[in-house]
Amino acid sequence: MQQVYEAAKSTGLFLPEEIKVRINSFEYYNTGNTSDNFIHVFGNIMEGRNSAQKANLSKQIITELKEMFPEVPIISMNIRDFEKAAYCNKEMA
């Protein structure tokens, strides 16, 4: 988790306190009719970053994960923007 945090931080797109890393394992899954291990990162970020910035973020994180887990055959990531207008947290309510 720390390496993913550091990779995200290294992009300069976020303040350190804005980065949150969580792990959810899947007990049941099907990856092309195999039971191969996999890592998929869901990056949810506030809107406002351009495509090149998001591509760099994905590349930095996947590069780190490939080095850490060379035996894992499937390592991928996608980034989803969420709208600032629709976002709310405890401090905003």
Secondary structure as a PSIPRED ss2 file (coil, helix, strand):
# PSIPRED VFORMAT (PSIPRED V4.0)

   1 M C   1.000  0.000  0.000
   2 Q H   0.000  1.000  0.000
   3 Q H   0.000  1.000  0.000
   4 V H   0.000  1.000  0.000
   5 Y H   0.000  1.000  0.000
   6 E H   0.000  1.000  0.000
   7 A H   0.000  1.000  0.000
   8 A H   0.000  1.000  0.000
   9 K H   0.000  1.000  0.000
  10 S H   0.000  1.000  0.000
  11 T C   1.000  0.000  0.000
  12 G C   1.000  0.000  0.000
  13 L C   1.000  0.000  0.000
  14 F C   1.000  0.000  0.000
  15 L C   1.000  0.000  0.000
  16 P H   0.000  1.000  0.000
  17 E H   0.000  1.000  0.000
  18 E H   0.000  1.000  0.000
  19 I C   1.000  0.000  0.000
  20 K C   1.000  0.000  0.000
  21 V C   1.000  0.000  0.000
  22 R C   1.000  0.000  0.000
  23 I C   1.000  0.000  0.000
  24 N C   1.000  0.000  0.000
  25 S C   1.000  0.000  0.000
  26 F C   1.000  0.000  0.000
  27 E C   1.000  0.000  0.000
  28 Y C   1.000  0.000  0.000
  29 Y C   1.000  0.000  0.000
  30 N C   1.000  0.000  0.000
  31 T C   1.000  0.000  0.000
  32 G C   1.000  0.000  0.000
  33 N C   1.000  0.000  0.000
  34 T C   1.000  0.000  0.000
  35 S C   1.000  0.000  0.000
  36 D C   1.000  0.000  0.000
  37 N C   1.000  0.000  0.000
  38 F E   0.000  0.000  1.000
  39 I E   0.000  0.000  1.000
  40 H E   0.000  0.000  1.000
  41 V E   0.000  0.000  1.000
  42 F E   0.000  0.000  1.000
  43 G E   0.000  0.000  1.000
  44 N E   0.000  0.000  1.000
  45 I E   0.000  0.000  1.000
  46 M E   0.000  0.000  1.000
  47 E C   1.000  0.000  0.000
  48 G C   1.000  0.000  0.000
  49 R C   1.000  0.000  0.000
  50 N C   1.000  0.000  0.000
  51 S H   0.000  1.000  0.000
  52 A H   0.000  1.000  0.000
  53 Q H   0.000  1.000  0.000
  54 K H   0.000  1.000  0.000
  55 A H   0.000  1.000  0.000
  56 N H   0.000  1.000  0.000
  57 L H   0.000  1.000  0.000
  58 S H   0.000  1.000  0.000
  59 K H   0.000  1.000  0.000
  60 Q H   0.000  1.000  0.000
  61 I H   0.000  1.000  0.000
  62 I H   0.000  1.000  0.000
  63 T H   0.000  1.000  0.000
  64 E H   0.000  1.000  0.000
  65 L H   0.000  1.000  0.000
  66 K H   0.000  1.000  0.000
  67 E H   0.000  1.000  0.000
  68 M H   0.000  1.000  0.000
  69 F C   1.000  0.000  0.000
  70 P C   1.000  0.000  0.000
  71 E C   1.000  0.000  0.000
  72 V C   1.000  0.000  0.000
  73 P C   1.000  0.000  0.000
  74 I E   0.000  0.000  1.000
  75 I E   0.000  0.000  1.000
  76 S E   0.000  0.000  1.000
  77 M E   0.000  0.000  1.000
  78 N E   0.000  0.000  1.000
  79 I E   0.000  0.000  1.000
  80 R E   0.000  0.000  1.000
  81 D E   0.000  0.000  1.000
  82 F E   0.000  0.000  1.000
  83 E C   1.000  0.000  0.000
  84 K H   0.000  1.000  0.000
  85 A H   0.000  1.000  0.000
  86 A H   0.000  1.000  0.000
  87 Y C   1.000  0.000  0.000
  88 C C   1.000  0.000  0.000
  89 N C   1.000  0.000  0.000
  90 K C   1.000  0.000  0.000
  91 E C   1.000  0.000  0.000
  92 M C   1.000  0.000  0.000
  93 A C   1.000  0.000  0.000
